[in-house]
Amino acid sequence: EAVGCTKGGSQRVVEALTGATQLDPRWNKAWHRLALTLFDNIASQSPSSPPRELAPLVAQAVRCFFQSISLGSERHSLQDTLRLLTLWFKYGGEREVAQALEVAIRALPIDTWLEVVPQIIARINLPDQRVRGAVHDLLFRIGREHPQVLIYPLTVAGKSSDAVRRDAAQALLRRMSAVYPELVNQGALVSAELVRVAVLWHEVWAEGLDEASRLLREVGDPEGMKDMLLPLHAQMEAGPVTQSDSLFVSQVGPDAAEGQQWLQAWMRSGDDDDLTQAWECYLKVFRVAHRMKEQTKAVDLEQCSPQLLSARDLELAMPGQYRPGHDLVSIRSVRPTLPVISSKQKPRKCTMLGSDGREYTYLLKGHEDLRQDERVMQLFGLANKCLALDRKCARRDLAITRYAVMPLSPSTGLIEWVPDCDTMHSLIRSHREPKKVPVALEHKILSSRAPEYDTAPLASKRDAFEEVMRVTKGDDIDQVMWRKSVSAEDWLERRTRFTRSMACMSMVGYVLGLGDRHPSNLMIQKVTGQVVHIDFGDCFEVAMQRHRFPETVPFRLTRMLVRAMEVCGVEGAF
């Protein structure tokens, strides 16, 4: 019946591959090709086709993917597992498909699902009760054997704004707590305290008031302003938890309370004078909060999170370091001081001591949802697997640098610190400042040649750009790599690694639709010359499609990058 759902040449392919699997039931490649052909046939069906009509075809595809995965192929296992999930989430409500899936899920080793845990957790709130129940059962099985894999992701889902998703995650955590009570409690504690440390109260108020002001004055949305302010007051009314919170409340409490009174008066009367009075109070609060934010150079856990400081010898695995089949590295302690990085979002440098005696350093970021970065790391892992399995690519040691990304909440997370790296912006600055050359030399010249560059005609823009190209060299990265090399051989190796890593990420970045590749989002490893990308907020061609200043290039390949390559530029190893 399933074969009958296909047409023409595709049907003959299915028949031939089915015959191959019957002749050699352990031939992994035949099962994989058959599953892929059936999957493509399903995808080519009309969107209006009733799922029930496709159920026999989907059930056969599920059985074929199961055979392909269970027989084992490093080349295709992750892709096949992801395709199996696609069929499950879309057609798992059909009885025939559900039966085939139940057999496959119970027969496959539980480790098969570890690589796709983020995708499974993303579907814990599916509307179909049969599919949702099966997803929850699988997650509980994973959590029973590998609890460390689920602690952080379920904690994030348990803080979701979606009530169904939040309740489902919390229910799973309660089931796990019956088996691993101490581990679940430690996961909740560490996650909550790191979120607290990532954004302190004065930062929450400074950013919240700034956004509320923008909504009122620029957008003209007083309701949005109100929705931004009320949670700030609710937080303060709940009372301070740490010494840092108490210090902030002692400095702004009276002004914040008076502002709340005027805000409530405006909500009752709609009188703009009441709103003006409220913002006079909020302005005082903002000045204090902004000053505290700018003066914070380090976060002291004794004042900001005494519970995290006192947490010792935990069962909880070091974030991003759990490896099935290897010795568990757990958190022994957290360093008492977290330096604040002087960038716009003020991330913290968090160092933890592991049970193996090593220090593990992370970037603790607030105000950003790192779940997309986590998915990007999965894609890089898949790309590296494909490169490693190709003989020519493996010989050239082609690979993309990956690092652990661990979301802690929908707006906070940890990123593994990549050692011995500098951003290209910092390298350019270190090369120019000793020579008294402005860091933004090109922009300075461009502004002098075309003051109204953004609104200038295209011909004027081109003339100004060509003038900048003529009077500047753009060889900063090239010179930095040369001067930091200990020998000509070392320089040659770094340059080759730089070129190859640029080529790899240019291709993968194009597939991903990755934008916003400015010099602060590109790093170079000091020893190897490998290019490391960070900050993957602009994926799926978001930067290309934005209204103001869209990026029209497939990837960043400026003359400064090309000149750091070999003599032939892009015509050589690149």
N, C-alpha and C positions, 0 to 999 in steps of 0.2 A: 504493500500500500504506500509506503513511504517513497519507494522508487517511482511509483506512478505519479507522485506529485511533481516530479521534475519533467523537463521537456527536452526534446532534441538531443543535441550532443551531450548536454549535461547528464541526461539520463543514461547514456551509454558509458560515460565516465563513472557514474555511480555503480552501474552494473559491473564494470571491469574491476573497480576497486573492491567492491563487495566480494567478487570472486577471488581476488588476491588475498583478502583477509580470511576467506574460508580455506584456501590452500595453505596459508601460513598464518595461523591465528596469533603468532607472537611477532609479526612483522610490524614494528612501530610506525614506520614511514607510511605503510598502506593505511593503517588506521587513522593517522594524522591527515593524510590527503583526503580520505573519505569524509572525515568529520568536517574538514575545511570546505569541501565541495557542498556538503549538505548545509553548512552554515551560510555559505554564499547564496544557495538556493532560497533559504528562508529569508535572508535579507533582501532578496530581489522580489519577494512577493509584494503585492499591493498593500499599502498601509491599511486599507479597508477590509482586508481578508480577515474573517473571524478566526481568533486563536484556536478554536476547536477544530477547524479544518486543517490547520497546520500541526496539530498535536502529534500525529503519527510521525511526521517528518522530524519534528523537534525531538521526540523521544529517541528516534534512531540516532540523531546527531549527538544527543547526550550520551548514549551508550558508546558511540565511537570516540568521543572526547575522553570518556572514562578509560577506555582501552589505551588510547594514545598516552594519557598521563600516567596510568599505572605501569605500562611497559617501560616508561622512562626514556626521555630524550631531553638532555640539557638545553638543546637548541629551541625546543618548542613548548616546554612545560608551562612557563608563565603565560605565554600567549593563549595556549589551550585552556588553562584554568580561567583566564579572564573571559574567554568566549563562552565557556561553560556557565560562568556567573551571569553573563548577558542573557543566555537562554533561560536560566533559572528565574531571574528577576522579571522577565517579560512574559514567560509562558508557564511558570511553575504552578500557577493556579489550576491548570488543566490536569485532570486525574491521571491520564496516561503519562504525561510528562513528570508529574510529581512522583509517580511510582518508579520511573526510571532514575530520577534524581535521588530518591531515597536509597536505592541500591548503590548508586555511584558514590554518594557522600559517605555511606557507612563503610564501603569497601576501600576507599582511598585512605592512605596514611594521613593522620591528622596534620603532619608537618607540611603536607601539600598546600594547606590553606594559609600558612603563616605569611607568605609574601603578599597576600591579597586581603589581609585583615582590614586595612582602611576602606577598601571597596565594600566589604561585607558589612562593616559597622555603619557605613553611609546608607544602608538599606534596612536598618532595624525598624524603621517606621513605615514600611510598605503597607499600602491599604489592603492588599489581599491577605486575609487571615492565615490561609494555608502556607503561603510563602513566608510571611512574617514569622510564624511559629517555627518553621524549619530553619530559618536564619538564626533565631534565638537559640534553638537546640544546638546548632553547629557551633555558635559562639561559646556556649556553655561547655561543650566538649573541648574546644580549644583552650578555654580558660582553666579547665580542670587539669589538663596536661601541661599547658604553658601559660600559667597565670600572669607572668611578667609581661607577656605580649599584649594583654588586654587592659592592664590596670590604667595606663595613661590614656589610651584612646577612649575607653568607656567613661573615664572621669570627664574628658572633654565633652563627650556626647551628653553626659548627665548635667551639663551646664547650658545646654542648648535652649534657645528661645522657643523652639517648637515643642509644645507640651507632650505630644505623642512620642517624639524622639527622646525627650528628656526622661519620661516615665519608663520607656523601654530600657534605656541604659541603666537607670537606677535599679530597675527590677533585676537586670542581669548582675549588677554589682552585689545586690543582696543575695542572690543565689551563690555567687562566688564567695561572699563573706562567710557563708555557712561552712565552706571548706577551708578557706584561707583568711580568717578574720583579721589577723595581725597585718598581713600584707595589704589587704584592702584599706584598712585604716591608715596605714603608713602612706599609701598612694594618695589618699584623699588629703592627708596633712601636707605632704610635700608639694602637691599640686596647688593647693589653696594658698600656702605660704609663699611659694614662688610667684604666684599671680599677685599677691599683696605687695611683694617687694618690687615687682616689675613696674608698677605705677603707684606711687605714693599719693596720699590724699591731696597734697598741695598741687600735684601734677594733674590729678583728676579734675580739681576745681579750675585750675588755670586753663586747661584745654576745654573743659565743659563750658565755662563762661565765654571763652573766645568763640566757640562754635555757636552758642546761643546768641551772641551779639551779631555774628554773621547772618544767622537765620532771620533776625529781626531787621537789621539795617540794609543788608544786601539782597536777601531773598524776599523780604517782606512777608515772613511766615511767623506771626506771633504764636500760633499754636505749636509750631515746631520748637520755638524758643521755650515755651512753657514745658513741653515734654522733655527738653534737655535739662531744665533747671530743677524740676521736681525730684528726680532721682538723687541729685546732689544734696538736697535738703533731707531727703529720706535717709541717706547715708549718715549725715551728721546727727540726725535725731536718734539714730540707732546707738550712737555713742562711740567714742574712740576705743580702739582695741589695743593700740601700742603707744609707746611714749612719743613716737613721731606723730601719730594722729592727735594725741593730746596737745602737743606743742602747737600744731597748726590750729586746732580749735581755740586754744587760748589766745591766739593772735587775731583770728578773724571771726570768732563766734558771735560777738555782739553785732557786727556789721552784717553777717550772713543772716542772723535772726531778724534784724530790722528789714533787710531786703526781702525776706520771705513774707513778712507782714504786709509790705507794700505790694508784693506780687499777688498775695491773696486778695488784697483790696481791689487790685486791678481786675482780677478774675471775677469778682462779684459785680464791680461797677462798670468795667470797660473804659474807665477814665484814663486817658493818656498821661495825665499828670501823676497818677499813682504809679504808672509804669516808669516814668522819668525818675521819680523818687527811688524806686526799686533799683534802677540802674546806677544811681549815684552810690548806693551802698555796695552794689556788685562791683563797681569800679575799684572801690577801696579793697575789697576782697581779692580782686584780680591782681592788683599791684603787689600785694603781699605774697600771693601764691606764685606769681611769675618770678618775683625776686628769689623766693626759696628754691624754685625750680632751677634757675640759672646758677645759684650758688652751691647746689648739691653736686659735689665732685665724687662722692662715694656714699654707699649705703651701708650703714652699720646695723648688722642683724640684731644686736642687743637692743637697739631702739626701735627697729622696724619689724623684726620678726623673731622674738625670743624663742618661740617654739621650734623654728627651723634651726636656730643656733644650738639648741639643746638636743636635737635629734641625733642620736649616735647609734652606730652598729645596726643599721636597718636591714631588713630582709629584702627591701626594694632594690631592684637592679639599677645600676647606673644608667641614666637615660641614653637610649640608643645603642647600648653595649650588650644587650642580651643576644646570645648566640646558642641555639639549640645544640646540644651535644658537647658544649664547651663548659669550662668552669664558670660559675656565676660570679660576676663582679658586682657586688652590692655597694650601697652608699655607706661609708663609715662616718663621714661628717661633711659639713659645708663650711668653707672658709668664712670667718666672721665679717669680712669687709668685701663689698662688691664695688669695684671702681665703676664710675659712670662714664661712658664713652661720649665725647663732646660732639654728637651729631644731632640732627633735628629731633629724633625720637628718644634720645637719651637712653639707649640700651645699657644694660649692666654686664660686666664681665664676671661670671660666676664660676668659681673653682670648687670642685668637690673632691674629696679624698676617697678612693675606692678601697675595697677590701683586699685588693692585690697590692696595696701600698703606693699605687700611682695616683697622680693628680689628673683630673679630667676637667677641662675648661670649656665653658659654653658662653654663648652670647644670649642673655636673657632679654627678649624683646617684648614690649607691650605695644598696644595700638595696631597690631598686625595679625591677620589670620594666616597662620603658617601651614594650614592643611593643604593648600595648593603647592607650597614648596615641598611638602612631604611627598605629594604625588609626582612632582618633577624629579625628585630623587629616585623614585621607582622607575620612571622612564629612563633616567641615566643608567640605572642598573641593568635594564633591559638592553639598552644600546651597548653597554660594556660587554654584556654576555654575547651579543651578536658579533662584536668586534673580536672578542677573544676566540670565538669559534671559527673565524676566518683566518686561514693560514697567513696570508699576506699582511693582514692587519695586525695579527698577533706578533709577527716578526718585527713590525715597526713599533710595537708596544703602544698601540693606539688605545686610549682610554680617557674617559671623562672623570675628573676628580669629584668624588661624592663625599658627603658628610652627613651625620645624623641630624635629622630635624624632628623635634618632638613637640607637637602642639600640647599646651596645657589648658587652654580655654579657647573659645572662639576668637579671642583677641590677644592672646599671649602664648609664647612658646620659647623653647630652647633650641639653639642652633649650635652644633658642635664647632668649637674653635679650630680652624685650620691653622696649624703652626707654621711659622716662618713664611708668612705671606704679607705682601704690601699691596694696597690698591694702586692702580696705575696713576691715579690723581696724586697720591702721596709720593710716588716715584718721580713724577714730573716736577712736583714742587721741590723735592730734595735736589733735583738737578738744576733747577733754575734759580732758586733763592741765593745760593752762594755766588752766583754770577750777577746778582742784582737784576735779574730778568723777571718781569711780572709773571705770575703763574697763569693769569688769564690774558696773556699777550695777544693771542689771536683775536679774542673778543674785543680787546681794547682797540686794536687797529681797525677791526670791522666797524666798531661804533664811530670811530673818527672819520672813516671813509664814507659811511652811510648811516648817519644818525637816526634816520627813520627807516631802518632796514626792514622791519616787519611789514611796512606798508609800501615799500619802494617797488617800482616795476621790476620785472624779472631780469631785464638787461642790466639794470643798476646793481641788482643783487649779485649777478654773475661777475660784473666788473670788480665789485668790492671783494668778493671771494677770491678772485684770481690775484688781486693785489696782496691779500693776506698770504696766499700760497707763495707769491714771489718773494716777499720780504722775510718770511720765516722758513726754517729748515724742517721742522717736524721730525727731528731725529732723536728726541729725548729718550724714548724707551730703548732705542738702539744703543745710545751712548751709556745709559745706565747699565744695561746688560754687559757691555764690553768692560766697563770700569769695575764692575763687581765680580768679574770672572778672575780666577787665580792663574789661569793659563789659557793659551789659545785653544787647547783641546776642550777645556771646560766651557769656554765661550761657544765653541762650535756645538757642543752637546746641548747647552742651554738654548741656543738659537733654534736648533732642530726640534727640540721638545716644544718650544714656544710655538713654532710654525705648525707642527702637527696637532697640538691641542687647540690652536685657533681654528684649524680646518675642521676638526671633529665637532667643536661646539657651533661653528657656523652652520654645519649641516643639520645637527640636531636642533639647534635654535630655530632654524627655518621651519623644520617640521612642526615644532612646538608653537610657532608664531610668537617667539620671544622678542620683546622690545625693551626699551629703557636701558640700553647697554652703555651708559655713560661711564667715564673712567673710574668713578667711585664704586661701580658695580662689577668691575673687572679687577681681579687680583692676579699677581704673579708670585709663584713660589720662589723664594730666594735661592734655593739650592739647585732646583731642577729647571726653572724657567717655565714650568707648566702654568697655563692660564686657568684660573679658577673663577667661575661665575657665581655671583650671589644675588639675592633679591629677585624672586621670580613672580612678582605681583602682576606684571604686564605680560600675560601669556595669551595664546589664541588670538593673536593679531589685534589685541585691544589698542596698542599704541598706533597701529596703522589706521584704525577706524575712528580715532578720537577727532573731535571737531577742530580743536586748536592744535596747530603744529603736529599733524600726523606724521609718523615715520613711514616713509615710502620705500625704504631699502629693505631687502630680505634679512640682512644681518650687518653688524658693524664691521667695516673694513676700511678704515681711514688710512691716510698716507703714513701716519705715525706707526700704525700697526704693520703696514706693509714694509716700511723701511727697517723694522726690527727683524724682518725675515732675512732669508739668504739673498745672494746677489740677484737671482732671477725673480725675486718678489713672489707674486702669486703663481708664477709659471714653474716653480720648482717643487719642493716637497708639499707645499700647500695644495 
